């Protein structure tokens, strides 16, 4: 089939595009900026420039497309104060353009619904899913917790805290639990989503194989580098204060870090694992294995997807050999 990937140069999109090529699909890769140098000649990929925020750019991108992957979000943009409004407008643009184009399916990667009040980031992710599922074209929404892989903002924060802190402060929010999932397993879930039976719009959680507290994840990553971090419980350190503290420890974008930490105020646990039963492809990588892989690829200057984080030349070489 002809598949459009919106957000093709992002963390997940950068891994999904070559996987779709390997699966034999006709891939149209879309991004707001011009494609990486030489990418237009890459085997199996048609590059197109479009912006989901500008409705007039979408009809050409969706022409002849049977399945659209929606992998974009605006949290990292300069205009963060309006990112939820931008997200809603973008999702509405895509839903309308898909209906007009004759597209048969939308696949959206969102976030797990928290046990408590969602942060702005998580609330926006859920809103986008609701808008896409409410359109004329059937949409399948996959909800993931933290995705572990080189290039993920949440992984970068976790890594920096684990490897740079001389002392681990343990505020109460670090006891929040989730089911982190490896990037490779997310890509498998996304590949399956293009063919899963879908009579109407649906959403599914895609949990990793184990439930872990944020504190346990930090300790496991430190252990992979032989670090035993002294810990001190500080119940007064709120997520907002912690986000400011991250500025001293992590090189991650502060605004993005703040929203991600605020999302840890409640548990991010799945409702069920029905999707894995539906596809027959449950996650195969533990958190420890996924973290070890992310650290190794990072040390080699590679991205797990094999391209975007590794630079333009490696991108072209990777797609050229179909891997």
Buried (B, 14 or more C-beta within 10 A) or exposed (E): BBBBBBBBBBBBBBBBBBBBBEBEBBBBBBBBEEBBEBBBEBEBBBBBEBBBBEBEBBEEBBBEBBBBBBBBBBBEEEEBEEBBEBBBBBBBBBBBBBBEBEBBBBBBBBBBBBEEEBBBBBBBBBBBBBBBBEBEBBBBBBBBBBBBBBBBBBBBBBBBBBBBBEEBBBBBBBBBBBBBBBBBBBBBBBBBBBEBEBEEBBBBBBBBBBBBBBBBBBBBBBBBEEBEBEBEEBEEBBBEEBBEBBEEBBEBBEBBBBBBBBBBBBBBBBEEBEBBEEBEEBBEBBBBBBBBBBBEBBEEEBBBBBBBBBBBEBBBBBBEEEE
